[in-house]
Amino acid sequence: MYERDYKTGSSYTDLRISEASEYDIDIVLKTPSEIRLEVEFFEATRAFSKIKWSKVSDLSENKMEVLKFLQKNSVDGYVDPVKMTSWLQGLIDVYLKTEPIIPGVKLFKNTQSGPARTIELVTNEDYTIHIDLVPVFMFSNSVLVETPIKSILDTYPAKKKKSFWFLVPKQCRGEEKLLASDCKLSWRCVSPK
């Protein structure tokens, strides 16, 4: 499902004042065309939504793993943000357990920080670099046209600079007035920088 990485944050947008030591990288995921992702926005908030997936046609054998993956990481057809975050963190943990050798790097540490998996690299010169990796789904701005978010786009045209936006696996956790069952499956809507 990996489509590409999207570098974001102050280190990539030339907003950092001091030397860059923190990097944010979104891991953009995409389903094959045989699986449709639909965004369901909540009435109570424009900041969070759910992702519902459905199989729209038969998948070839080499794409069946994606279907199995979604079935395993969903609740009633909704992609579970906690399971997605745990999945990415598990991949990183498995990789780091192999004790990879990277020239110039003497130490790896990794921790969870919200929806991100933070990898800390210490160079041979004792310089520390933090890399936050987050799994995201990318959607076209056209998805927003028939939603209440259109009023935000009309009010703040600067948000139209990008033709896409992300859903990040960050649950509402009391930030919004949502039912606990909805909050458990909520993804944060984020406009890329």
N, C-alpha and C positions, 0 to 999 in steps of 0.2 A: 504493500500500500504506500510505500515511500514515494513521494513525488519529487520533493526537493527540500532544501533547507532555506530558511529565510532569516537573514541576519538582521537583528533589531537592537534597539537600545542606544545609549549615548556613545558607545565606542564605535558604532557604525554610522551614526548620523552627525558626527563631528560636533557633538554638544559637550563632550567630556572636557573638563578644564585641566585635569591632571593627566598623567600618563595612563594609558588604557591598561586595565588589569581585570576588567569584568566584561564578559561577552554574553549576549542573549541570542540563542539560536532556536527558532521555531522549526520543528520537524513537521513539514506539511505532508499530511496523509491524504490519499485519494482512493476512492473505490473504483473498480472497473465499471464501465457503462451499463453492465447488466444489473448493477446494484444502485438504486437511487437513494440519495440522502435528502431528507426534507427537514427544514428548520421550522420548529413550532415555537413561536414567541409566546410569552406569558402576558396575560392581560394586565397583571399588576406591575410589570416592569419591562423596560426596553433594554435593560442591560444583560439579561440572561435569557436563554432559550434551551430547548431540548432538540436533540438530533434523532430523528426516526429514520430507520433504513428499511428498504423493501427490495426484494428481488423482482426485477421487471422482466427478465428473460433468463433462459437457461445459460449456465456458465460452462465454459470449457473446463476440462480436467485441471489445467494449470491455474485456474482462478478459484477453484473450490476451496482452497485454503483461506481465501479472504472471507468467503461465506461462513466457514467454520469459525473463523476468528471473530466475526461480528456476532454470531450466535452465542459464542462463549463470553463475549464482553458486552452483552446487552441485557436489559431487563424489559420484557414485553415489547421488544422491537426498538427500544430506545438505547442508544449507545451510552454506556455507563462511564462517566468521567473518571471515577475512582479506579475502575478496572483498567481503563486506558492508561492512566498515569502509572499504575502498578506494573502494567505490561512493559512500558518503556523503561521504567526503573529496573525491572528484572533483566532486560536486555543489557543495560549498562553494567549492572552488577556482574552478570555472567562474563562480559567482556573483560572487566577489570580484574576478575578472579584469575584470568589467564596470565596476569602480571605482564602486560605488554611492555615491550622495550621501545621507547621513543627517544631518539637521540636528543640530548639536551634536557630531558626530564628525569628527575631522580625520585619523585614521589607523586602518587595519585591518592586522592581522597575523594569520597563522594557522599553527599547528603541529600535529603529531600528538603525542598523549600517550596511550600505551596504546590502548585502543579508542576514545578520544575524539578529536575534532577540536577544538582549542582556538582560539577566536577572541579576539584581544586588540583591544579598542577603546580608543582614546585620545581623550578628549573635548577640546573647545576649551579647557577649563580645566586640561588636562594630568592629568586623573584617568583612571586605567587600570582597565578592567573586563575580566575574563576569563570567557568563556562556553565551557563544555565541552559538546559535542553528541555523543551516543552513540546509534546505532541499537539498538533492543531489540525483542524479541518478548515479549508479555505472555501469561500463562497463568493460568487460574483455580486457586485452591488445591485444587479437587477433583482436579486432575491428580496431586497429590501423595499422595492418600489410599492408593493401592495401591503406594506406593514406600517404600524405607527412610527417606525424609525424614519420613514420618508420625511416626516416633518422636521426631524433633526437635520437631515441632509439638506433640506431646503433652507433651514435657518442658518446652518453653518456650512457654507459651500466649500470651505477648506477641506472638509472631510471627503470631498469628491475627488481629491487628487489621485487617490488609488482607486482602481476599478474592482478591488476585492476587499474582503475583510475576513477575520478569523473567528472561529469558536475555540476557545481555550478551556481545557478541563478544570475550571475553577468553579467550585460550587458556591451558591449564595451564602450558606452558613449564617443565616440571620441578617444578612445585609439588606434583604428585601422581604416584603410581606408575601411569602410563598408558603404553600403547604409543605410540610417536611418531606412528603413523597415526591413533590415536584423539585424541591431544592436538592434532593439526593441525585437527581438526574440533570441538574442545570449545568449549562456551559456558559461561560462569560463571553459576550460579544466584544470584540476588540478590533479597532481600526489600526492597521499596521502603520508604523512610523516610517 
